[in-house]
């Protein structure tokens, strides 16, 4: 399939988090001989849009060949990472994904991008929960994010109460990704082993 190259989209990979359950930095655990972050980057790069990476440890990511940016706010959490992604994105829309999602489905991501016009965010909803770090956001979301951070209300799911959201149902997601593998992330050694098994199947 030819790359999708909208000139109004940046891809942001968020490499935050403490990795406590993994016992080491998640981005660099080995999956089939290369760091997990490389699997994630290789998938999103197939979309043909500019890629940035959000990290507060830029020295660890220098060899990846993408633009690196840190958090703007001193607080921690996914909402702060999202805020930084939109601040540093140079385009109206930003596709935000987490670094520990090495099974991202490129066709599903393309579909989310095609739904972006006329809304503030395009968000998959799996088991009735929004997947906020597998979603597309417009730059105008910044006002709502900043207001929420000022109130120190850090639950990212609350953000969607104040946005025009195009939710993508689980059934719609499964038409591209029947087993929901896109949303498998590696927070523990056990989850990492399960993802390794899926990669060995040639996914």
NUVOMAR-705523 format. One record per residue (C-alpha): x, y, z; residue in one letter. Coordinates in steps of 0.05 Angstrom, whole numbers, padded with zeros to 5 digits, always signed. Layout:
NUVOMAR-705523
XYZA...
end
This chain:
NUVOMAR-705523
+00000+00000+00000X+00026+00069-00016X+00045+00114+00043X-00007+00162+00068X+00026+00230+00070X-00022+00284+00094X+00014+00350+00100X-00025+00367+00162X-00003+00309+00206X+00056+00293+00252X+00066+00227+00288X+00087+00231+00361X+00114+00171+00398X+00111+00180+00473X+00168+00147+00511X+00150+00167+00581X+00131+00124+00641X+00172+00094+00697X+00176+00021+00672X+00171-00003+00744X+00136-00068+00727X+00184-00084+00671X+00245-00074+00715X+00282-00036+00660X+00269+00018+00608X+00212-00009+00565X+00235+00024+00501X+00299-00015+00498X+00278-00085+00518X+00297-00133+00463X+00244-00161+00416X+00270-00207+00363X+00339-00177+00366X+00323-00103+00367X+00296-00053+00418X+00220-00049+00424X+00220+00025+00406X+00248+00007+00337X+00189-00039+00323X+00141+00017+00341X+00179+00069+00299X+00184+00023+00239X+00109+00015+00238X+00090+00088+00244X+00144+00109+00194X+00107+00069+00141X+00053+00123+00143X+00101+00172+00110X+00089+00230+00158X+00142+00265+00201X+00157+00229+00267X+00177+00260+00333X+00193+00225+00398X+00176+00252+00467X+00225+00234+00522X+00258+00265+00582X+00320+00222+00569X+00341+00246+00500X+00412+00220+00507X+00385+00149+00506X+00348+00158+00441X+00399+00197+00400X+00413+00139+00352X+00341+00130+00329X+00343+00184+00276X+00280+00222+00297X+00269+00290+00328X+00270+00288+00404X+00231+00333+00452X+00220+00334+00527X+00160+00350+00570X+00139+00423+00575X+00104+00415+00642X+00140+00393+00706X+00084+00345+00724X+00084+00272+00701X+00033+00229+00666X+00002+00214+00599X-00035+00280+00596X+00031+00318+00603X+00062+00275+00549X+00003+00290+00503X+00009+00364+00518X+00083+00363+00499X+00069+00324+00435X+00019+00377+00412X+00065+00434+00432X+00123+00406+00392X+00082+00383+00332X+00088+00430+00273X+00022+00409+00241X-00052+00418+00257X-00062+00343+00272X-00018+00296+00312X-00024+00220+00316X-00001+00201+00386X+00021+00130+00403X+00058+00099+00461X+00128+00071+00452X+00109+00003+00480X+00059-00016+00425X+00103-00055+00376X+00044-00090+00343X+00011-00026+00316X-00033-00040+00256X-00014+00009+00201X-00080+00001+00164X-00118+00018+00227X-00075+00080+00238X-00089+00101+00166X-00163+00094+00180X-00159+00138+00242X-00123+00191+00202X-00177+00192+00149X-00229+00209+00202X-00193+00270+00229X-00228+00327+00192X-00281+00366+00230X-00267+00338+00299X-00218+00352+00356X-00197+00280+00366X-00205+00210+00335X-00202+00159+00391X-00212+00083+00389X-00256+00057+00445X-00239-00015+00467X-00281-00049+00520X-00316+00018+00530X-00250+00052+00547X-00217+00105+00504X-00147+00089+00478X-00118+00158+00487X-00047+00140+00466X-00070+00109+00400X-00108+00170+00375X-00107+00231+00331X-00112+00301+00361X-00120+00371+00332X-00076+00427+00357X-00137+00463+00385X-00141+00409+00439X-00084+00446+00475X-00131+00495+00508X-00172+00440+00541X-00109+00402+00561X-00076+00463+00592X-00139+00480+00631X-00141+00409+00658X-00068+00410+00678X-00077+00476+00714X-00131+00442+00755X-00083+00383+00766X-00137+00337+00740X-00090+00288+00707X-00138+00234+00684X-00131+00236+00609X-00200+00205+00599X-00232+00268+00628X-00204+00308+00570X-00254+00279+00522X-00312+00310+00559X-00289+00377+00531X-00273+00358+00460X-00310+00339+00396X-00290+00267+00392X-00300+00217+00336X-00299+00152+00375X-00280+00090+00335X-00319+00031+00361X-00288-00036+00377X-00325-00068+00319X-00297-00015+00272X-00227-00027+00299X-00234-00102+00292X-00249-00094+00218X-00175-00075+00211X-00146-00111+00272X-00190-00171+00289X-00151-00192+00351X-00137-00121+00376X-00063-00134+00374X-00049-00060+00363X-00066-00047+00435X-00020-00100+00465X+00033-00064+00505X+00091-00091+00545X+00088-00069+00618X+00113-00134+00648X+00162-00189+00627X+00101-00234+00617X+00068-00185+00569X+00135-00178+00533X+00139-00254+00523X+00069-00255+00494X+00086-00200+00444X+00150-00237+00426X+00108-00298+00409X+00062-00257+00365X+00121-00227+00328X+00149-00297+00315X+00085-00314+00277X+00106-00262+00226X+00054-00210+00244X
end
